[in-house]
Amino acid sequence: MKRELYFWVLGGDLRQVKLAQLLQLDGHTVQTCAMEQRPEAGGLTGSDTLRGMERADCVILPLPAA
């Protein structure tokens, strides 16, 4: 049985935007914050605050490129 999860993707570049889009396409609820580029163009919800993050099932943080 597949369960929808609530993800927060915090910070990062186009890789994190793409990850957030893939999670959303898989049927999950995704909120983004502090991205290098505004993710709204990809149909994602962006936030300037962390309000509501405590309800997330999973928080994804950026990884260094090096």
trRosetta pair geometry for C-beta under 8 A, 3 or more apart (Angstrom, degrees):
i j d omega theta_ij theta_ji phi_ij phi_ji
2 27 7.4 62 141 74 128 147
4 27 5.6 -103 -104 136 96 95
4 28 5.6 163 -160 -110 73 52
4 29 6.6 68 162 -11 112 86
5 28 5.0 -17 60 -132 74 116
5 29 7.4 -137 103 38 40 76
5 57 4.2 -106 -161 64 95 149
5 58 6.1 24 160 8 134 110
6 28 7.2 -177 -85 -178 24 91
6 29 4.7 -15 -112 72 71 112
6 31 7.6 16 -180 0 87 104
6 55 6.3 -29 108 125 155 87
6 56 5.2 -134 113 -129 96 52
6 57 4.9 119 49 0 72 93
6 58 7.7 159 85 28 50 69
7 20 7.3 -168 107 -125 127 75
7 23 5.4 -33 31 158 157 155
7 28 5.6 46 -2 143 111 133
7 29 7.0 167 25 88 68 55
7 30 4.9 -12 69 -111 104 73
7 31 7.2 -178 95 29 55 65
7 56 6.5 58 -142 -155 17 107
7 57 6.9 -47 -70 58 53 89
7 58 5.2 -21 -111 72 77 96
7 59 7.6 151 -163 -95 60 29
7 60 6.4 11 -172 -6 109 110
8 30 7.8 150 -94 -160 25 56
8 31 5.0 -24 -108 72 73 97
8 32 7.5 150 -163 -95 57 28
8 33 6.8 -5 -172 10 102 109
8 53 5.1 24 -71 -129 168 90
8 56 4.4 -64 -9 -98 106 154
8 58 7.5 -169 31 97 67 51
8 59 4.7 -13 67 -115 105 76
8 60 7.0 -176 91 25 53 69
9 12 7.0 -64 163 32 98 133
9 16 5.3 160 170 176 121 103
9 17 8.0 156 119 -85 146 32
9 19 6.4 157 -120 91 144 107
9 20 4.4 -110 15 -78 156 111
9 23 7.7 167 -47 26 124 146
9 30 6.4 9 -4 -169 109 104
9 31 7.5 175 24 86 68 45
9 32 4.9 -23 68 -108 96 80
9 33 7.7 162 84 26 52 63
9 35 7.7 35 113 -75 101 109
9 60 4.7 -15 -112 65 69 111
10 32 7.6 169 -83 -158 33 54
10 33 5.2 -15 -116 67 73 95
10 34 5.8 28 -169 48 72 114
10 50 7.9 14 -106 -107 125 102
10 59 6.3 11 -5 -175 117 98
10 60 6.9 170 22 81 71 54
10 61 5.5 -19 67 -105 104 62
10 62 7.3 -107 98 -17 66 81
11 16 7.0 93 102 17 47 176
11 33 7.4 -17 -36 96 55 69
11 34 4.5 -21 -77 106 67 113
11 35 6.8 162 -142 -88 17 43
11 61 6.5 19 50 -156 114 64
11 62 4.4 -91 110 -11 102 119
12 15 6.4 -95 171 68 119 85
12 16 3.1 80 100 -7 146 145
12 17 7.5 -165 104 -26 105 66
12 35 6.1 -29 66 -124 70 73
12 36 6.9 -91 114 -8 35 96
12 61 7.9 155 -47 171 110 38
12 62 3.5 173 -79 -91 89 113
13 16 6.3 110 51 16 38 95
13 17 7.4 -72 133 -3 37 99
13 35 7.6 129 -107 -167 17 78
13 36 4.7 5 -109 17 63 139
13 37 7.5 55 -157 4 56 94
13 62 7.4 86 1 -131 69 132
14 17 5.2 -51 -146 36 42 117
14 18 6.2 43 155 -21 70 102
14 36 7.4 -62 -36 63 61 120
14 37 6.7 22 -78 25 77 128
15 18 5.8 -54 -151 36 30 110
15 19 6.5 32 150 -20 63 105
16 19 5.4 -47 -145 35 37 115
16 20 6.3 41 153 -21 65 102
16 32 7.6 130 135 -133 106 115
16 35 6.4 -153 89 -118 118 101
16 60 7.1 170 -141 117 102 117
16 62 5.8 -67 -56 -94 140 88
17 20 5.8 -55 -152 36 30 112
17 21 6.5 31 150 -19 64 105
17 32 7.3 33 -107 -122 65 158
17 35 6.0 88 -71 -158 95 143
17 37 6.6 -26 -57 67 150 101
17 39 4.9 -170 -130 -106 99 104
17 42 6.1 129 172 11 105 155
17 44 7.2 -145 -152 9 77 154
18 21 5.6 -52 -148 35 34 113
18 22 6.4 34 153 -19 66 104
19 22 5.8 -56 -149 36 31 110
19 23 6.4 32 153 -19 65 105
19 60 6.9 -128 123 135 140 161
20 23 5.7 -53 -148 36 31 112
20 24 6.4 32 153 -18 64 106
20 30 4.8 144 -165 168 86 143
20 32 5.4 0 -121 -71 165 117
20 39 6.3 -7 81 -154 146 155
20 42 7.7 107 89 98 103 136
20 44 5.3 43 129 -115 126 146
21 24 5.7 -56 -149 37 31 112
21 25 6.3 32 153 -19 65 106
21 39 7.8 -154 -56 -164 91 112
21 42 5.0 -76 -86 161 122 131
21 43 7.2 90 -122 58 92 98
21 44 6.5 -92 -78 -55 70 115
22 25 5.6 -52 -145 37 32 112
22 26 6.4 33 153 -20 63 106
23 26 5.6 -59 -152 36 31 113
23 28 4.7 -52 165 57 88 129
23 30 5.1 116 93 -76 116 130
24 27 7.9 119 178 -14 32 9
24 28 6.3 -94 -92 67 34 73
24 29 7.7 40 -113 -129 77 18
24 30 4.6 -87 -66 15 94 129
24 43 7.0 -180 121 106 156 106
24 44 6.5 -146 -37 -98 154 83
30 44 6.0 -57 102 -138 114 100
30 45 7.1 156 95 37 65 90
31 45 5.4 -43 -116 88 64 109
31 46 7.9 130 -170 -113 62 20
31 47 5.9 13 179 -8 106 124
31 52 7.0 -157 -125 101 178 122
31 53 7.6 -138 88 -93 136 70
31 56 7.5 -112 41 -89 116 113
32 35 5.4 4 161 -34 124 125
32 39 4.8 48 54 27 160 149
32 44 5.4 39 -1 147 126 131
32 45 6.8 156 22 85 79 53
32 46 5.0 -37 77 -106 98 67
32 47 6.9 164 82 19 46 77
33 46 6.9 136 -88 -164 42 66
33 47 4.7 -36 -89 71 96 91
33 48 7.2 152 -140 -104 90 11
33 49 7.4 -85 -130 77 131 18
33 50 6.3 103 172 -88 175 64
33 53 7.8 -56 1 -76 149 121
35 38 6.9 136 78 -100 114 22
35 39 5.4 64 42 -32 166 104
35 46 6.8 -92 22 -124 118 116
38 41 6.6 95 99 -9 87 94
38 46 5.8 -81 -156 -26 75 170
39 42 5.3 -54 -173 41 74 109
39 44 3.9 -29 135 65 117 129
39 45 8.0 -5 91 57 112 18
39 46 5.2 148 47 -67 91 109
40 43 7.6 70 -174 -61 40 9
40 44 6.4 -109 -89 66 32 67
40 45 7.6 43 -100 -114 77 25
40 46 5.5 -80 -49 3 88 116
47 50 7.5 128 116 -83 129 26
47 51 7.3 -141 -176 47 138 80
47 52 7.7 -138 -113 46 166 119
50 53 4.6 -35 179 -8 85 135
52 55 5.7 -44 -176 26 67 113
52 56 7.8 90 134 -41 71 86
53 56 5.4 -25 -168 -9 56 121
53 59 6.6 46 -171 -96 108 123
56 59 5.4 88 107 -63 149 81
